[in-house]
Amino acid sequence: ITMFVYMAFLYLKNKYPNDGGRYATNEELLKAFLAEFHAKIVFFEKVAGVISYYCYTPLWMGEGAIDGHRINLHIAFSSAQCSVGTPIIFGGF
């Protein structure tokens, strides 16, 4: 699944290229990821300048749980980067 997420990221990056100095906003990328993976945001949090969206997509069989919520897609943004992981982003952001 990690390779699938990476390939989807490359697809979306090409779908929203640098257009005259303008990159896709975090909101545009979030909407694109949610649409591409048919995912719904379960909950989100903002900690130390990083906003994390914990999502669920029916496209994948694996999942984890946080506070009883089924999670299998984690999308996080800082001012400088976007990271995507499944079921969540492990390690540092």
N, C-alpha and C positions, 0 to 999 in steps of 0.2 A: 504494500500500500504506500510506503514511503516514496517509491519511484513514481507511482501514480500521482501523488501529491506534487512531486517535483515537476513532472511533465505537465500537469495542469497549471502550475505556476508559470512555466515557460510559455504555455499557450496564452494565458491571460496577459503575461508581460508583452507578448507580441500583439495581442489584441488591443492593448493600451500602451502603444509605444510613446517615446519622447516625441512630442509634436511641437516643434519650434520652441523647445525649452520647457514645455509643460508635460509633466508626468501625471499619471493617474493619481487622483487623491486617495487617501486611505478609505474614504467612504465609497468611492467608485470601485476600488479593489475588493472591499468587503462585499459589496453587492454582487460583483462578478463571481467571487468565490462561492457565495451562497447560492447563486443561480446555477453555476456550473455543477455543483455537488448536490443540488436539490436539498440544501441544508436549511435548518432553522436555528436561530440563536436560542439557546436554553437560558443562559445568563451571561453577564459580562462583569468585569471588574477593572478598576484602574489602580495600579500600584506603581509607585516610583516612576511615573511618566510613561508607563507601558499600559496600554489598554488591551485586555484579553477578552476575546469572544469565544465562549465555550458552546459548541454547536453539536447538532445531531443530524446525520444524513442516513436515510434508509438504504442508500446505495451500498454501504459496507456492512459486513456482518459483525466485525469486531467492535467492541466498545468498552469503555471504562465507566466508572461512576464517581461523581463528586457530590457529596451531600445528598445522595439518593437520586441524582439526576443522571440520566444516560448521556454520555458524551463520547463522540468518536471523531471530532474535528475541532482543532484549536487554532484560532487565527489571532495573532498578536501584532500590534503596531507600536512602534516608538516613533520619535520624530525623525529617525534616520533609517529605519528598516521595517520590513514586514516578514514575519515568520509564520509558517504553517506546519502543523504536526498532527499526527493521529496515533493514538486517541488524544494525546495532549503533547505539547512541546516539552521534551525532557531536557534537563541540563539548563544552562544559562541562556538567556535571551540576548 
